[in-house]
Amino acid sequence: MSGAVVPAEAAPAEDGDRRAPWSLADWASVGVVAAVLLLPLAGLLRYQGPPMEEGFMLTFPERILRGDYPHRDFLHLYGPGSLWVLAAVYKVFGVDLTVERLVGLVQHALVAYGLFAVLRPWGRRVATAGAVVSVVVLIGPLGLSAMAWNGALALGVWGVAVGGWALRSEDERRGRRLAAAAGLLFAGALLYRPDMVLAVGLAFAALWLGTSVGRRRPMALGLVGGLLLYVPHLLLAGPSAAFRGMFLEPVFELRAGRALPVPPSWGTTDGFLQKAGELRVTGWPFPMLPVPNQIFLWFVLVPVSCGLVLWVGWRLRRTEPGSVRATSYWPAALFGAALVQQAVQRPDTAHLSWVTGITFPLCVAAVSWLVARAWPRLDDGRAQLAGIGSVAVVLLLVIPFYPVRTYVDLVGQTFGHNRFGYPVTHDGRTFYFGSRNGADDAQQVVDALAAASRPGERLVVGTADLSRTNYSDAFFYYLFPELEPGTRYIEMDPVLADGPDSVLADELRQNDWLILSSAWKDWTEPNESANGRSQAANRVVAAEYCPVRTTPTFSLYRHRAAGEECPPAATP
């Protein structure tokens, strides 16, 4: 049959409610995905995570456990869902880097297996390849950091998968339960990331319109019921603070200091963290384009992949109306394509991966279907291999530096090769820093602060020049749970923490200890982050703080008493 890609090794595909049992080959496919997830695990558990992003995913939930609240007490640019979940996990297992990273691993696994479920009607090869591609694309930029975006992707993809099962179930009662579950999963995605509203809205609409009238109501009730969890958040944080933290600050105020050129520059890397990433070259056996060229081409592949999956999803609805493949693929295509705004708002490798971690796996099925329709005499296996091969060519030959080379590097670290992470420890807590010298400097500051501080005192961590708060080594807050964060800017962003409306200077006047980092002093990007802004915080530091311990990377200061002369600071 023209366009049929699967029949011989097709899924235990759902035919209404009659599902064939899984075979050994199905479980082998699940095992392959698990192996791809677990091979870099040991390396990732000792890997330097992003010092600010992972630092605040450790610190924010702990602040919730101590009575603080996002948007009201500390700057947070997303919904509260990920912080609530991590706070619950930390309550049970303790606030620990390994615990946080295992949550991140679960998020990656849920994305991969959710895509496996969505693509399963296309056959084991396509489903397995799609899940593997998602792992390789998504795991590189931020490692196992339990970021809200990956959690939202996991919930959204499973909303699509469960919604498809609800749509196809012949048992009305089961179908309604699945529909309600799909609505709840979509609501969970929005509790993690409200800016996923377009992707969730389109996928939900496709499923809602495609299902029976009797299942629309439970699906809608599941979505609305889940979103009602925003009510306690609004009451606790305050409607004004929550609206500002989730919409005004990330969408309007932050953009001037974080936006990058669209499209990315062909001849130079625009994002500072990507420039730093280029310094770690572990070898690649094949010829490859310069990294800036690869980032540019990766950006071009975003709309190409979005357009491809939308086109194939639409054609499936026309050529196979009501089929398992059509009902599974079309909502997923809408969901994936609507993520394009992430790549447009800041086209660095992290944001590009957050889109193509979904669209590239969907392209495996799309190309398989197009090849089968173009050459109807071609057997199904070869059509599937064409889809897998097309994405493999992109990853191995067009954009190999990110993400495949990074994945191979991480696997190598699992087996002790070229490890990237040096421990900084205090009182049973550990964070890994990517530079040995930087880790030594951080340890000296940690030891000095541990010796001199008292529980309950306040700590602020910032940049050496507080008129350019482009980043923050927020992991220090995690290392010192006995100290209170002295600022709402645990996450430091340009235009926000260093802007004219910032309260950072006032906070420093009430603070006890200050760690300033020179690690990000050379931060340059083609946006407002390259410029200095308010000098108010720098003036407070100069007038009211004494250096205690200075190193090339980090320096520790204490708030001095009025009229006190500063003694010479200790140096390495």
C-alpha positions in Angstrom: 0.0 0.0 0.0 1.4 3.4 -0.9 2.9 5.2 2.0 2.7 2.3 4.4 5.8 2.3 6.4 5.1 -0.1 9.2 3.0 -3.2 8.8 5.6 -6.1 9.2 7.3 -4.9 12.4 4.6 -2.6 13.4 3.8 -1.7 17.0 1.7 -3.5 19.3 -0.3 -0.7 17.8 -3.6 0.2 19.5 -6.5 -1.0 17.5 -9.1 0.7 19.6 -8.7 -0.9 23.0 -7.3 -4.2 21.7 -3.6 -4.1 22.2 -1.2 -6.8 21.3 1.3 -7.8 24.1 4.8 -6.4 23.8 7.3 -8.7 22.3 10.9 -9.2 23.3 11.9 -6.9 20.4 9.8 -4.1 22.0 11.6 -4.5 25.3 14.9 -4.6 23.5 14.1 -1.2 22.0 13.3 0.2 25.4 16.6 -1.2 26.6 18.5 0.5 23.8 17.0 3.9 24.8 17.9 3.2 28.4 21.5 2.4 27.5 21.8 5.7 25.6 20.5 7.5 28.7 22.7 5.6 31.2 26.0 5.5 29.3 26.9 9.2 30.1 25.4 9.0 33.6 28.5 8.5 35.7 30.3 11.3 33.8 27.3 13.6 34.2 27.1 13.0 37.9 30.6 14.4 38.3 30.3 17.0 35.5 30.2 20.8 35.9 26.6 21.8 35.6 25.8 25.4 34.6 26.8 27.2 37.8 23.8 29.6 37.8 21.1 27.5 36.4 21.8 24.3 38.4 22.7 26.5 41.4 19.2 28.0 41.5 17.5 24.7 40.8 19.2 23.5 44.0 18.6 26.7 46.0 15.1 27.8 45.0 13.2 24.6 46.1 15.2 24.7 49.4 14.0 28.3 49.9 10.4 27.1 49.4 10.9 24.5 52.1 12.1 27.3 54.4 9.1 29.5 53.7 10.2 31.7 50.8 8.2 31.9 47.6 9.1 32.4 44.0 8.4 35.8 42.5 7.6 37.3 45.9 10.9 36.6 47.7 13.3 35.7 44.9 13.5 36.3 41.1 12.2 33.4 39.1 11.3 33.6 35.4 9.1 30.6 35.0 6.1 28.9 36.6 6.2 27.3 40.0 5.7 23.7 39.0 9.3 22.5 38.7 10.2 24.1 42.1 7.2 22.5 43.8 8.2 19.1 42.5 11.9 19.5 43.4 10.9 20.8 46.9 8.8 17.7 47.4 11.7 15.5 46.3 14.2 17.3 48.5 11.8 17.0 51.4 12.0 13.2 51.1 15.6 12.6 49.9 17.4 15.7 51.0 18.8 18.7 49.1 21.6 17.1 47.2 23.3 17.5 43.8 22.9 13.9 42.9 19.2 13.9 43.8 18.7 16.9 41.7 20.5 15.4 38.8 18.6 12.1 39.0 15.4 14.2 38.7 17.0 15.7 35.6 17.7 12.2 34.3 14.1 11.2 34.9 13.0 14.3 32.9 15.2 13.3 29.9 13.9 9.7 30.1 10.3 10.9 30.1 10.9 13.0 27.0 12.6 10.1 25.3 10.0 7.4 26.2 7.1 9.9 25.5 8.4 10.3 21.9 8.9 6.5 21.7 5.2 6.2 22.5 4.2 8.8 20.0 6.3 7.3 17.2 5.6 3.6 18.1 2.9 3.3 15.3 5.7 3.9 12.8 7.5 0.8 14.0 10.2 -0.1 16.5 13.1 1.3 14.4 11.6 4.7 14.0 10.4 4.9 17.6 13.8 3.8 19.0 15.7 6.1 16.7 13.5 9.1 17.6 13.9 8.5 21.3 17.7 8.2 21.0 17.9 11.4 19.0 16.0 13.2 21.6 18.4 12.1 24.3 21.5 13.0 22.3 20.1 16.5 21.4 18.7 17.4 24.8 21.3 16.1 27.2 24.3 18.1 26.0 23.7 21.8 26.8 22.7 21.6 30.5 23.6 18.0 31.3 21.3 16.5 34.0 20.3 19.9 35.5 16.6 19.5 36.4 15.6 22.5 34.3 11.9 23.5 34.0 12.0 23.4 30.2 12.9 19.7 30.1 10.2 18.9 32.7 7.6 20.8 30.7 8.7 19.0 27.5 8.3 15.7 29.3 4.8 16.5 30.5 3.8 18.0 27.1 5.0 15.0 25.1 3.2 12.6 27.4 0.1 14.7 27.2 0.2 14.2 23.4 0.8 10.4 23.8 -1.9 9.9 26.4 -4.3 12.1 24.5 -3.8 9.9 21.4 -4.6 6.8 23.4 -7.7 8.5 24.7 -8.8 9.4 21.2 -8.4 5.9 20.0 -9.7 3.9 22.9 -12.9 1.9 22.2 -13.7 1.6 25.9 -15.6 4.8 26.8 -14.8 4.8 30.5 -11.1 4.2 29.8 -11.1 6.8 27.1 -12.5 9.4 29.5 -9.9 8.6 32.1 -7.1 8.9 29.6 -8.6 12.2 28.3 -8.6 13.6 31.8 -5.0 12.4 32.3 -3.9 14.1 29.1 -5.5 17.4 30.2 -3.7 17.1 33.6 -0.3 16.5 31.8 -0.8 19.5 29.6 -1.6 21.6 32.7 1.5 20.3 34.4 3.6 21.5 31.4 2.1 25.0 31.8 2.8 25.0 35.5 6.4 24.4 34.7 6.7 26.8 31.7 3.8 29.2 31.0 5.5 30.2 27.8 4.7 26.8 26.4 1.1 27.9 26.0 1.1 27.9 22.2 2.6 24.4 21.9 0.3 23.0 24.6 -2.7 24.9 23.2 -2.3 23.6 19.6 -1.7 20.0 20.7 -4.6 20.1 23.1 -6.9 21.6 20.4 -6.0 19.0 17.9 -6.7 16.2 20.4 -9.9 17.8 21.7 -11.3 18.4 18.3 -10.4 14.9 17.2 -11.9 13.0 20.1 -15.5 12.1 20.8 -17.8 14.6 22.4 -18.0 12.5 25.6 -14.2 12.7 26.1 -13.9 16.4 25.4 -15.3 17.4 28.8 -12.9 15.3 30.9 -10.0 16.5 28.8 -11.0 20.1 29.4 -11.7 19.5 33.1 -8.3 17.9 33.5 -6.6 20.9 31.9 -8.6 23.5 33.9 -8.3 21.5 37.1 -4.6 21.3 36.8 -4.2 25.0 36.0 -6.2 25.8 39.2 -3.0 25.1 41.0 -1.9 28.5 39.9 -4.5 29.9 42.3 -2.5 29.1 45.5 0.6 30.4 43.8 -1.0 33.7 43.0 -2.3 34.0 46.5 1.1 33.2 48.1 3.3 35.1 45.7 0.8 37.9 45.1 -0.9 38.5 41.7 1.3 41.5 40.8 4.6 39.8 41.7 3.6 36.6 39.9 2.5 38.4 36.8 5.7 40.4 36.8 7.9 37.3 37.4 6.3 35.1 34.8 5.4 37.5 32.0 6.9 41.1 32.3 10.4 40.2 33.4 11.1 37.2 31.1 9.2 38.4 28.0 9.8 42.2 28.0 12.5 43.3 30.5 15.0 40.6 30.1 15.1 40.4 26.3 17.4 43.4 25.8 20.2 41.7 27.8 19.7 38.1 26.6 18.5 38.3 22.9 21.0 37.2 20.2 21.0 38.0 16.5 18.4 36.2 14.4 19.7 34.4 12.4 22.9 33.7 14.3 26.1 35.2 12.9 27.8 33.0 10.3 31.4 33.8 11.2 31.4 34.2 14.9 29.7 32.6 17.9 27.3 35.1 19.5 26.5 33.4 22.9 29.2 33.7 25.6 28.6 30.2 27.0 28.9 28.7 23.6 32.2 30.5 23.1 33.4 28.9 26.4 32.1 25.5 25.2 34.3 25.8 22.1 37.4 25.7 24.3 36.7 22.1 25.2 37.7 20.2 22.0 38.0 16.5 22.6 38.6 15.5 18.9 36.2 14.5 16.2 37.2 11.9 13.6 35.3 13.5 10.7 35.8 16.9 8.9 33.4 19.5 10.2 32.5 23.2 9.6 33.6 25.9 12.0 31.4 26.0 15.1 29.7 29.3 14.2 28.7 27.9 10.8 27.2 24.9 12.5 25.1 27.0 14.9 23.9 29.0 11.9 22.9 25.9 10.1 21.3 24.4 13.2 19.1 27.5 13.4 18.1 27.1 9.7 17.2 23.5 10.4 14.7 24.6 13.1 12.1 26.1 10.7 12.9 23.4 8.1 12.2 20.6 10.6 9.1 22.4 12.0 7.8 22.9 8.4 8.5 19.3 7.5 6.7 17.7 10.5 3.7 20.1 10.0 3.5 19.2 6.3 3.6 15.5 6.9 1.2 15.7 9.8 -1.3 17.6 7.6 -0.9 15.2 4.7 -1.4 12.2 7.1 -4.7 13.7 8.1 -5.7 13.9 4.5 -4.4 10.5 3.3 -5.0 8.4 6.4 -7.8 10.1 8.3 -8.4 8.5 11.6 -5.4 6.2 11.4 -3.2 5.5 14.4 -0.3 7.3 12.8 -2.3 10.4 11.9 -4.0 10.7 15.3 -0.6 10.2 17.0 1.5 12.4 14.8 -0.6 15.5 14.1 -0.8 16.8 17.7 2.9 16.0 18.2 3.8 17.9 15.0 1.8 21.0 16.2 3.4 20.7 19.6 6.9 20.5 18.2 6.6 23.2 15.6 5.1 25.7 18.1 8.3 25.5 20.1 10.0 27.5 17.4 9.7 30.7 19.5 12.4 29.3 21.8 14.9 29.3 19.0 13.9 32.8 17.8 14.1 34.5 21.2 17.7 33.4 21.8 19.3 31.2 19.1 22.1 29.6 21.2 22.7 25.9 21.3 20.6 25.3 24.5 17.5 26.9 22.9 18.1 25.3 19.6 18.3 21.9 21.3 15.1 22.6 23.2 13.2 22.8 19.9 15.0 20.2 17.8 15.0 17.7 20.6 11.4 17.2 19.6 11.3 18.1 15.9 14.3 16.0 14.8 12.8 12.8 16.3 9.5 13.6 14.5 11.5 14.1 11.3 12.6 10.5 11.4 9.0 9.4 10.9 8.3 12.3 8.4 11.2 11.3 6.1 10.3 7.6 6.3 6.7 8.4 5.2 7.8 10.7 2.4 10.3 8.1 1.1 7.6 5.4 1.2 5.2 7.5 -0.7 7.8 8.6 -3.3 8.9 5.0 -3.9 6.0 2.7 -3.1 7.8 -0.4 -4.2 10.5 0.2 -1.5 10.2 -2.2 1.4 9.2 -0.7 4.8 12.5 -1.3 6.5 14.4 0.7 3.9 12.0 3.6 4.1 12.5 3.6 7.9 16.3 3.5 7.5 16.1 6.5 5.1 14.3 8.5 7.8 16.8 7.4 10.5 19.8 8.1 8.1 18.6 11.6 7.2 18.7 12.7 10.8 21.9 10.9 11.4 23.6 12.8 8.5 22.5 16.1 10.0 23.8 15.2 13.5 27.1 13.6 12.3 28.0 15.8 9.3 26.2 19.1 9.5 26.2 20.0 13.3 28.5 17.4 14.9 30.1 19.7 17.5 26.8 20.1 19.2 25.3 17.8 20.2 26.9 14.4 19.1 30.5 15.4 20.0 29.2 16.5 23.4 27.4 13.3 24.0 30.5 11.2 23.0 32.6 13.4 25.4 30.1 12.7 28.2 30.3 9.0 27.6 34.1 9.2 27.6 34.0 10.9 31.0 31.9 8.0 32.4 34.9 5.8 31.6 37.4 8.2 33.0 38.5 10.0 29.9 39.1 13.7 30.0 36.8 14.4 33.0 35.4 17.9 33.3 34.5 18.7 36.9 36.4 19.4 40.1 34.7 19.2 43.5 34.0 22.2 45.7 32.7 21.0 49.1 31.3 22.3 52.4 29.6 20.3 55.2 28.7 17.3 53.1 27.5 19.2 50.0 29.4 19.2 46.7 29.3 21.1 43.5 31.6 20.5 40.5 33.5 23.4 38.8 34.9 23.0 35.3 38.3 24.5 35.9 40.8 23.0 38.4 42.1 26.5 39.3 38.6 27.9 39.6 37.6 25.0 41.9 40.7 25.6 44.0 39.8 29.3 44.3 36.2 28.5 45.1 37.3 26.1 47.8 39.5 28.7 49.5 36.6 31.1 49.6 34.3 28.4 50.9 36.7 27.5 53.7 37.2 31.1 54.7 33.4 31.8 54.7 32.8 28.6 56.7 35.3 29.6 59.3 34.1 33.2 59.8 30.3 33.1 59.3 27.6 32.3 61.7 24.3 30.5 60.9 21.5 33.0 60.0 23.8 35.6 58.5 23.1 36.8 55.0 25.1 36.0 51.8 25.0 37.6 48.4 26.8 36.1 45.4 27.4 38.3 42.4 29.8 39.4 39.6 33.0 41.2 40.2 31.5 44.2 38.5 27.9 44.6 39.8 27.0 47.0 37.0 27.1 43.9 34.7 25.2 41.1 36.4 25.3 38.8 33.4 25.6 35.6 35.3 25.8 34.2 38.9 27.7 31.4 40.6 24.5 30.5 42.5 25.9 27.2 43.6 27.5 29.0 46.6 24.0 29.4 48.1 23.5 25.6 47.9 26.8 25.0 49.6 25.8 27.3 52.5 22.2 26.4 53.6 22.9 27.8 57.0 23.2 31.3 55.5 20.2 33.3 54.3 20.4 34.6 50.7 20.7 38.4 51.1 19.2 39.2 47.7 16.2 38.3 45.6 18.6 38.1 42.6 19.9 34.6 43.4 19.6 34.3 39.6 21.4 37.3 38.2 20.4 38.7 34.8 21.4 41.8 32.9 18.9 44.7 33.0 17.2 43.2 36.0 19.7 42.9 38.8 21.8 45.8 37.5 19.1 48.0 36.2 18.0 51.4 37.6 15.0 49.8 39.3 17.1 47.1 41.0 17.0 46.8 44.8 20.5 45.1 44.9 22.2 48.1 46.4 19.7 48.3 49.2 20.0 44.6 49.8 23.8 44.9 50.1 23.4 47.5 52.8 21.6 44.9 54.9 23.8 42.0 54.0 26.7 40.3 55.9 28.8 38.4 53.4 29.5 38.8 49.7 31.2 36.5 47.2 32.2 38.2 43.9 33.2 36.2 40.8 35.6 37.2 38.1 34.8 34.0 36.1 32.4 35.9 33.8 34.2 39.3 33.6 34.9 38.8 29.9 31.2 38.1 29.1 30.4 39.8 25.7 27.4 39.3 23.6 25.8 41.5 20.9 23.1 42.8 23.3 22.7 45.0 26.3 24.7 42.6 28.5 27.9 44.1 27.0 27.2 47.5 28.7 27.6 48.6 32.2 24.4 49.9 33.9 23.7 51.1 37.5 26.9 51.7 39.6 24.8 51.8 42.9 25.8 48.3 44.0 29.5 48.8 43.2 29.4 52.0 45.3 28.0 50.2 48.3 30.6 47.5 48.0 33.4 50.0 47.9 32.1 52.0 50.8 30.8 49.3 53.1 32.7 46.0 52.5 36.1 44.7 53.5 37.9 41.9 51.5 38.5 38.8 53.5 39.9 36.3 51.0 40.9 37.2 47.4 41.8 34.7 44.6 42.0 35.1 40.8 38.5 33.8 40.3 36.5 34.5 43.5 36.7 37.0 46.3 35.0 37.0 49.7 34.0 40.2 51.4 32.3 41.0 54.7 30.1 44.0 55.6 32.2 46.2 57.9 30.9 48.2 60.9 30.6 51.9 60.6 34.0 53.6 61.0 35.9 50.3 60.8 39.1 50.2 58.9 39.6 47.2 56.6 42.6 44.9 57.4 44.5 43.5 54.4 42.7 40.6 52.7 44.2 37.1 52.8 45.5 35.9 49.4 46.6 32.6 48.1 
